[in-house]
Amino acid sequence: FLKPNTAVIGPDAPVVLPPWSREVHYEGELAVVIKSLAKDVDAADAARVILGYTVANDVSARDRQGEEATWVRAKAFDTSCPLGPWIEIPEPGSDDGFDPARAVIRTRVDGAVVQEGTTADMITPVPELIALVSRIFTLLPGDVILTGTPAGVGEIRAGQRVEVGVEGIGRFSNPVVRR
C-alpha cells in the first residue's frame, strides 16, 4: 500500500476518523526518510540513500482492511499518517547515534502504554526493506517508508489522544476527532 501526501500530518494535528469506517487503529512505527534517488539498491548499500529516521503512526481503518481486496482505502485516507517530531539524521561514520535495528517503539492512548516493542523484532530489517521497495519502484528524495508495527495495535476513538515515540528520536501526539 502507499500513503498519499494528503495522509501526512504533523504533531498535534488531528487524526480525522473517516465517516465510512467504524474501527480505526493506531500502529506506532519507525519511519525511514529517503535522501536520494534509489532504484535496485542492495541491502548492503541502503545506508547511502537514507536521510534519516522519524516516528510514524500508520493509522488504519481495520474494518475496511479486512473487507476489501486492496488496503488503499484502509491505509490512505486523509490524516492517516502522522509523522514527527523531526528527522533524526545519522552522522556519517559515527556509531554513537540512533540505531534503527535496536530502537524501542512505544504507543500511548490517553497516557496509557498500549504498544511497546523493539525494531530488533521487525520482520524485515530496514536495509532489506529499502532493497525490496527499490526493486518495485524508484524511491525519490523525501519519500518515507514505514517499517512495521510491534504487537499491540488497537482501536482509537474520537476524543482520545494518541502518542507515538521511538527511543533515540522522540515522540509526538495527535488528538482523534470525527467530523
N, C-alpha and C positions, 0 to 999 in steps of 0.2 A: 504494500500500500504506500501511497505518497500523501503528504500533507501539503495543501496549497499555502501560499503566502498568507491568505486570509485566516488560516488556522492559528497563526503565530500571534501570541500576545506576550506582554511582559509582566513583571511582578506587579501585584496589586490590581491589575486589570481583571474585570470579572469574566469568569468562565460562564458562558450563557448556555444553559441546557436547551437542546433543540426541542421544539414542540412535538416532533414526531417520534420521540424516544421517552420511555419511562424508566429506563435503567442505564444510567451513565456511571462509569467507573473511573477512578484515578489509577495511574500507573507511573510511579516515580522511576525516572531513568537517568542514566548518564547520556549526554549528547556529545557528538564529535562535530566540530566545525571545520570544514574543508578550506584550505588556503589557496590551492592552485588546481588548475585543470588536471583531472585524473581519469585515465582510461586504461583498463587492463593492468592495474597496479598489482605487483606481487606483495604478499603479506609482509615480506622482509623489508620492502621499501615504503610501506604505508606511512611511516612517521614523516616522510618528506612532504606529504600532501596535507598534513594536519596542522591547522592554525592553532587549535586549542580545544578545550572542553568546557561544557556548561551543563546546567541542570535542566531537565525537562519533565513535564507531566504529560504523558501520552493519554489524554482524556479520550475515552472510548464509549460509544453507545453500544453497550454489550448486547442488548436485546436485538438490535439490527445486525450486529456482527454475527450472531448465531442464526439469523433468519435469511440472510442474503448470501449469494454466491461469492460476491467480492466484498471487501471490507471498506470500500470507498466511502460510502455514506457514514458508516460507523466510526471512521477514523479521521475524516477530512472536513468535518463541519467547522464553521467559523468558531474561533476561540478554543479549539480542541488541542492546542499545542503551546501551553505556557512555557516560556524559556527564560533563563536568567540565573543568577542576578548579573553575571558578567561572563566573559570568556577567560578561562584560566589558560594562559599561553606558556607552554613549557620552554625553559631556557635550553638552547642547543648545547649538548654535551654535558648537561648537569644531571646528576642523579638525585638531587635534593628536592625536586619539585613534585608535582602531582603524579601519582602512579595510577593510570586507568585500569590496571589489572588487579588492584587491591584497594579499591575505594568502597566505603560504606555508603549505601543509599538508604535514606530514611524518609518516610512519608508520615505526616500527621494530619488528622482531620479534627478540627476544633481543639487542637493541642494534644490530643491523644495519639501515641505512636500506633499506626495501623499496618505499617510495612517497614521491614528492615532486612537488608541483605547486603551482600558484597559482590562487586564486579568479578571477583575470583570465581564465582559460581555461574557466570554467564555461559550460555550455550555456545556462543561464537565470540571469541575474543576480538577486540577492536581491530587489530591488523587484518585478521581473516575476514571480518565483516566488510572492511573497506575493499579488500581484494574481490570479494564476492559481488558487492554492489557495483564496483567499477567495471566488472565484466558484463554487467547487464546494461548499464547506461553510463554516460560520461558525467562525472561529478564536476561542478563548477565552483569557483570561489564563493564562499558564503553558504553553500549547501550544508545542511545539518542532517546527520544520521543519528537516529535514536537507537540505542544498543540493546534494549530489552529490559524487562522489569523483574524484580525479585518476587517471590511468593507473597501473597497477602493483598492482592488488589481487591478493591471493594467499591461499593456504591457511594455516590455523593448526591446530596440533595440541596435544593435552594435554601439559602440561609447559612450554609456551612462555609468554613474556610479551610482550604487545603494548602498545606505547606510541604514542599519537597526540598530535600537537601542532599548534597553529595559531599562527604567529608573531604577537605582539601580544596574545595571550590567555594561552596557557600550554600545558601538556601533562599527561597522566596515563597511567597504565599499569594493565593488568589481567592477572592470571595466567589461563591457559586450562586448564580441567580437564574430565575426562569422568567422570561418575558412573554 
